[in-house]
Amino acid sequence: MHKAVAATVVACTLLAGGVVGRAQTAPSFERITLDEAVRRAIEKNYSVAQAAQAILRAEAILQQASTVFRPSVDGAVTTTILDSGRSFDGQVVQPQTQTLFATSASYPVLAASRWAARTQAQDRVGIARIGADETRRQIAIATAQAYLEIIAQQRQVEVRLRAVETARALLDYARARLEGGVGSKLNELRSSQELSTAEVLLEVARLDVRRAQEALGVLLVADAPIDAAAEPTFEVPIVPSGEDWLGQRTDIQLFSAEIRAADRIVQDSWKDWVPNVTAALDPQYLTPAGLFQPSRTWRAVAQSSIPIFDGGERRAVRRQREVSLNTARLQLDALQLRARAELRTAQASLESTERALTNARIAAQSAAEVVRITDVAFKAGATTNIEVVDAQRSTVMTVLAV
């Protein structure tokens, strides 16, 4: 039995991340407060940086769409070389080599669909900015959760360490009784098994602490684990009344902006049928001039185009836009439902945790007294160490609940 227990201890220890003795001294990492962790995460996290790039991308698209309100100017230089010049009645009709300098300036006088695209691009900029705020909120929440996870796991390490110390003292006492001729080998084996199991659980708890520290380091974009410096204190928030608090959540604001943008696109669908009118001015300079080719000319053009039949493409596009709008509305309704449920759950969790904490503290005090009485009875020979082990395990579970 002792060999089987030892084999199990070795296997569990290797799975936990190494030999028990190797992790007795915890490495020293950078320790920061919760406020500092949240601030650094918001400043350096890659997701926040990507959200900032999304804003720049939306602004670039807006700048591109805004070109509809500016004229466009093009220039061209064309040189034509013939095999020989063309003459008529002793006069040069077309020189052998001619160079044409031409420019073209155009302006969209009427471009309803492009004007609408500019406004829609402006909506995307606003959505990108709200999305960046939502990303920062999510990163702040994840950082706080990782920070609190470190503290929770460190508490488990403390409890497991106390369990190891208690189990080691029990083993020493059992061995002393056995050497004094008043104990039994069975009690010594039970105590040894309890110590080995407690050491395995201690290593598992230490590994969980390291994992939580690594997770916090990743959120802070640090190429090393980050440790929690102190336990933060929180004020119990006031439960909001009514529905005003929903509009203060950035995720609700984000989906609301998506709905407004989708609705604008649907409302602007009629502009796809508006004619497009473009005015252009094309001055030219030709050198050398020919007999029938003046050196300086210009041309003004007004061009209009109107869609007459496109096979139903625009109607299909409008239907797609309406589907996108309805989908965004459904997503907002679902998000609001989840938000209300999260608020009720958080309130119920807070109340339940406060009641459970009070009862757990009373149970911990009682469990500690049970261990003391059981230990005294064992030392007096009234019981075996089975009762002591059971009392210790019950105490550990109670303390972990606290």
C-alpha positions in Angstrom: 0.0 0.0 0.0 2.8 2.4 0.9 4.5 1.8 -2.5 1.2 2.4 -4.4 0.7 5.7 -2.5 4.3 6.8 -3.3 3.8 6.0 -7.0 0.6 8.0 -7.1 2.3 10.9 -5.4 5.2 10.9 -7.9 2.8 10.8 -10.9 0.6 13.5 -9.6 3.6 15.7 -8.8 5.1 15.4 -12.3 1.7 16.3 -13.8 1.6 19.3 -11.5 4.7 20.7 -13.0 7.7 19.1 -11.3 9.1 17.5 -8.1 7.7 18.8 -4.9 11.0 20.0 -3.5 11.8 22.1 -6.6 8.9 24.6 -5.9 9.4 25.1 -2.3 10.8 28.6 -2.9 8.5 30.7 -5.0 10.2 32.8 -7.6 10.1 36.5 -7.3 8.0 38.4 -9.9 7.0 42.0 -10.4 4.1 42.8 -8.1 1.6 45.5 -8.9 -1.7 46.8 -7.6 -5.0 46.2 -9.3 -5.4 49.8 -10.5 -1.9 49.7 -12.0 -2.6 46.4 -13.7 -5.8 47.7 -15.3 -4.1 50.9 -16.4 -1.2 49.1 -18.0 -3.4 46.6 -19.7 -5.5 49.3 -21.3 -2.4 51.1 -22.5 -0.5 48.1 -23.8 -2.8 45.2 -24.6 -2.7 44.1 -28.2 -6.5 44.0 -28.5 -6.7 47.7 -27.5 -4.0 48.5 -30.1 -6.0 46.7 -32.8 -9.1 48.6 -31.8 -7.1 51.9 -32.3 -6.0 50.7 -35.7 -9.7 50.0 -36.6 -10.4 53.6 -35.9 -7.6 54.7 -38.2 -8.9 52.4 -40.9 -12.4 53.8 -40.6 -11.1 57.3 -40.8 -9.1 56.4 -43.9 -12.2 55.0 -45.5 -14.1 58.2 -44.6 -11.3 60.3 -46.2 -11.6 58.2 -49.3 -15.4 58.6 -49.4 -15.1 62.4 -48.9 -13.3 62.8 -52.2 -16.7 63.0 -53.8 -16.9 66.6 -52.8 -13.6 67.5 -54.4 -12.8 67.8 -58.1 -10.3 65.5 -59.8 -7.6 66.7 -62.1 -5.6 64.6 -64.5 -2.8 65.4 -66.8 -1.3 63.7 -69.9 1.5 64.3 -72.3 1.4 62.5 -75.7 4.1 62.7 -78.4 3.3 61.4 -81.9 6.0 60.7 -84.5 5.1 60.0 -88.1 7.2 58.5 -90.8 7.1 61.9 -92.5 5.2 65.2 -92.2 2.0 65.8 -94.1 1.9 68.7 -96.5 -0.8 70.2 -98.8 -0.1 72.9 -101.4 3.2 73.7 -99.8 1.8 74.1 -96.3 2.4 71.6 -93.4 -0.9 70.0 -92.5 0.6 67.7 -89.8 4.2 67.9 -88.6 6.2 64.8 -88.4 6.6 65.1 -84.6 3.8 66.6 -82.4 3.5 66.8 -78.6 0.0 67.2 -77.0 -0.3 68.5 -73.4 -3.8 67.8 -72.0 -5.5 68.2 -68.7 -8.9 67.1 -67.5 -10.8 68.5 -64.5 -14.0 66.9 -63.5 -16.5 67.3 -60.7 -19.5 65.1 -59.7 -22.4 67.6 -59.8 -24.9 65.0 -58.7 -23.8 61.7 -57.0 -26.4 60.8 -54.5 -25.2 57.3 -53.8 -21.6 58.5 -53.3 -22.7 61.2 -51.0 -24.6 58.6 -48.9 -21.5 56.5 -48.8 -19.6 59.3 -47.2 -22.2 59.7 -44.5 -22.2 55.9 -43.9 -18.4 55.9 -43.6 -18.7 58.6 -41.0 -21.0 56.3 -39.1 -18.4 53.6 -39.2 -15.9 55.9 -37.6 -18.2 56.5 -34.7 -18.8 52.7 -34.4 -15.0 52.1 -34.4 -14.5 54.6 -31.6 -17.3 53.0 -29.5 -15.8 49.6 -30.3 -12.4 50.7 -28.9 -14.1 51.8 -25.7 -15.8 48.4 -25.4 -12.5 46.7 -26.1 -10.9 48.6 -23.3 -13.8 47.7 -21.0 -13.4 44.0 -21.8 -9.6 44.1 -21.2 -10.1 45.9 -17.9 -12.6 43.2 -16.8 -10.3 40.4 -17.9 -7.4 42.0 -16.1 -9.3 42.4 -12.9 -10.5 38.7 -13.1 -6.9 37.5 -13.7 -5.7 39.6 -10.7 -8.3 38.3 -8.4 -7.6 34.7 -9.6 -4.0 35.1 -8.5 -5.2 36.1 -5.0 -7.7 33.3 -4.8 -5.1 30.7 -5.8 -2.6 32.2 -3.4 -5.1 31.6 -0.6 -5.4 28.0 -1.7 -1.6 27.7 -1.5 -1.7 29.1 2.1 -4.4 26.6 3.1 -2.6 23.7 1.4 0.7 24.7 3.1 -1.0 24.6 6.5 -2.4 21.2 5.6 1.2 20.0 4.8 2.5 21.4 8.0 -0.2 19.7 10.0 0.2 16.4 8.2 4.0 16.5 8.8 3.5 17.2 12.5 1.0 14.3 12.6 3.5 12.0 10.9 6.3 13.0 13.3 4.0 12.3 16.2 2.9 8.9 14.8 6.6 7.9 14.3 7.5 9.0 17.8 4.7 6.9 19.2 5.7 3.9 17.0 9.3 4.2 18.2 8.1 4.5 21.8 6.2 1.2 21.4 2.7 2.8 21.9 1.8 3.5 18.3 1.1 1.3 15.3 2.6 1.0 11.8 -0.9 1.6 10.3 -1.1 5.0 11.9 2.3 5.9 10.6 1.3 4.8 7.0 -1.9 6.8 7.2 0.0 9.9 8.3 2.6 9.4 5.6 -0.1 9.0 2.9 -1.8 12.2 4.2 1.4 14.1 4.0 2.2 13.0 0.5 -1.3 13.8 -0.7 -1.1 17.3 0.9 2.2 18.0 -0.8 0.7 17.0 -4.2 -2.2 19.3 -3.7 0.2 22.1 -2.6 2.1 21.7 -5.8 -1.1 21.8 -7.8 -2.1 25.0 -6.1 1.3 26.6 -6.7 1.0 25.7 -10.4 -2.4 27.3 -10.5 -0.9 30.5 -9.0 1.8 30.5 -11.7 -0.8 30.0 -14.4 -2.8 32.9 -13.1 0.4 35.1 -13.0 1.3 34.2 -16.5 -2.3 35.0 -17.7 -2.0 38.5 -16.0 1.4 39.0 -17.7 -0.1 38.2 -21.1 -2.8 40.8 -20.6 -0.3 43.4 -19.6 2.0 42.5 -22.6 4.8 41.5 -20.3 7.1 38.7 -21.3 7.1 37.5 -17.7 4.6 36.5 -15.0 3.1 39.4 -13.0 2.1 39.0 -9.3 -0.6 40.7 -7.3 0.7 43.2 -4.8 -2.2 43.5 -2.5 -5.8 42.5 -2.1 -8.1 45.3 -3.5 -11.1 46.6 -1.7 -14.4 47.2 -3.5 -17.4 49.2 -2.6 -20.7 47.5 -3.0 -22.4 49.3 -5.9 -25.9 50.6 -5.7 -28.3 48.5 -7.7 -29.6 50.8 -10.6 -33.3 51.3 -11.1 -35.1 51.6 -14.4 -33.4 51.1 -17.8 -31.1 54.1 -17.9 -28.1 52.0 -16.9 -28.4 50.0 -20.1 -27.5 53.0 -22.2 -24.3 53.5 -20.2 -22.8 50.1 -21.2 -20.5 50.4 -24.1 -21.6 47.1 -25.6 -25.2 48.4 -25.7 -23.9 51.7 -27.2 -22.0 49.7 -29.8 -24.9 47.7 -31.0 -27.2 50.7 -30.9 -24.7 52.5 -33.2 -24.7 49.5 -35.5 -28.5 49.6 -35.8 -28.4 53.3 -36.6 -25.8 52.8 -39.3 -27.7 49.8 -40.8 -30.9 51.8 -40.7 -29.3 54.7 -42.5 -28.0 52.4 -45.2 -31.5 51.0 -45.8 -33.0 54.5 -45.9 -30.4 55.5 -48.5 -31.1 52.7 -50.8 -33.4 54.9 -53.0 -30.3 57.0 -53.9 -29.0 54.1 -56.0 -31.6 55.1 -58.6 -30.7 58.8 -58.7 -28.9 59.8 -61.9 -25.2 60.6 -61.8 -24.1 63.9 -63.4 -20.5 64.8 -64.0 -19.1 68.0 -65.4 -15.6 68.1 -67.0 -13.3 70.6 -68.6 -10.5 69.4 -70.9 -8.0 72.1 -72.1 -5.3 71.0 -74.6 -2.1 72.5 -76.0 -0.6 71.1 -79.2 2.9 71.9 -80.5 3.8 72.4 -83.2 0.3 73.1 -84.6 -0.9 71.8 -87.9 -2.8 73.6 -90.7 -6.1 72.3 -89.4 -5.0 71.8 -85.8 -5.0 74.8 -83.5 -2.4 74.9 -80.8 -4.8 75.7 -78.0 -8.2 74.1 -77.5 -10.6 73.3 -74.7 -13.7 71.2 -74.3 -16.5 71.2 -71.7 -18.5 68.1 -71.1 -21.6 67.4 -69.0 -22.4 63.7 -68.7 -25.4 62.1 -67.1 -26.2 58.5 -66.5 -29.3 56.8 -65.0 -29.9 53.2 -64.2 -32.8 51.8 -66.1 -32.7 48.1 -65.7 -30.1 46.0 -63.7 -31.8 42.6 -63.6 -33.0 43.2 -60.0 -29.5 43.7 -58.5 -30.4 46.9 -56.5 -33.6 45.3 -55.1 -31.5 42.3 -53.9 -29.0 44.7 -52.3 -31.8 46.5 -50.5 -33.1 43.1 -49.1 -29.6 42.3 -47.9 -29.4 45.6 -46.1 -32.8 45.1 -44.5 -31.7 41.6 -43.3 -28.6 43.2 -41.7 -30.7 45.8 -40.0 -33.1 43.2 -38.6 -30.2 41.0 -37.4 -28.6 44.0 -35.6 -31.9 44.7 -33.8 -32.2 41.0 -32.7 -28.6 41.1 -31.4 -29.3 44.2 -29.4 -32.4 42.7 -27.9 -30.5 39.6 -27.0 -27.7 41.6 -25.5 -30.1 43.7 -23.4 -31.7 40.5 -22.1 -28.3 39.1 -21.1 -27.4 42.4 -19.5 -30.5 42.4 -17.3 -29.8 38.7 -16.4 -26.2 39.5 -15.5 -27.4 42.4 -13.2 -29.9 40.1 -11.4 -27.3 37.3 -11.2 -24.6 39.6 -9.8 -27.0 41.0 -7.2 -28.1 37.5 -6.1 -24.5 36.3 -6.1 -23.4 39.2 -3.9 -26.2 38.5 -1.4 -25.7 34.8 -1.4 -21.9 35.1 -1.0 -22.3 37.4 2.0 -24.6 34.9 3.7 -22.3 32.0 2.8 -19.2 33.8 4.0 -20.8 34.4 7.5 -21.7 30.7 7.8 -18.3 29.5 6.4 -16.5 31.6 9.0 -18.5 30.0 11.8 -17.9 26.6 10.3 -14.2 27.2 10.1 -14.1 28.1 13.8 -16.0 25.0 14.6 -13.8 22.8 12.4 -10.6 24.2 14.0 -12.0 23.3 17.4 -12.9 19.8 16.2 -9.3 19.3 15.0 -8.0 20.4 18.3 -10.2 18.1 20.3 -9.6 15.2 18.0 -5.8 15.7 18.2 -6.0 15.7 22.0 -8.0 12.5 22.0 -5.6 10.9 19.6 -2.6 11.8 21.7 -4.4 10.4 24.7 -4.9 7.2 22.9 -8.7 7.5 22.8 -9.0 7.4 19.0 -6.9 6.6 15.9 -5.5 9.0 13.5 -8.4 8.3 11.1 -10.5 10.7 13.0 -7.7 13.3 13.0 -7.2 12.9 9.2 -10.9 13.3 8.6 -11.1 16.4 10.8 -8.1 17.9 9.0 -9.7 17.3 5.6 -12.9 18.8 6.8 -11.1 21.9 8.1 -9.2 22.3 4.8 -12.4 22.2 2.7 -14.1 24.7 5.1 -11.2 27.1 4.9 -11.1 26.9 1.2 -14.8 27.9 1.2 -14.0 30.9 3.2 
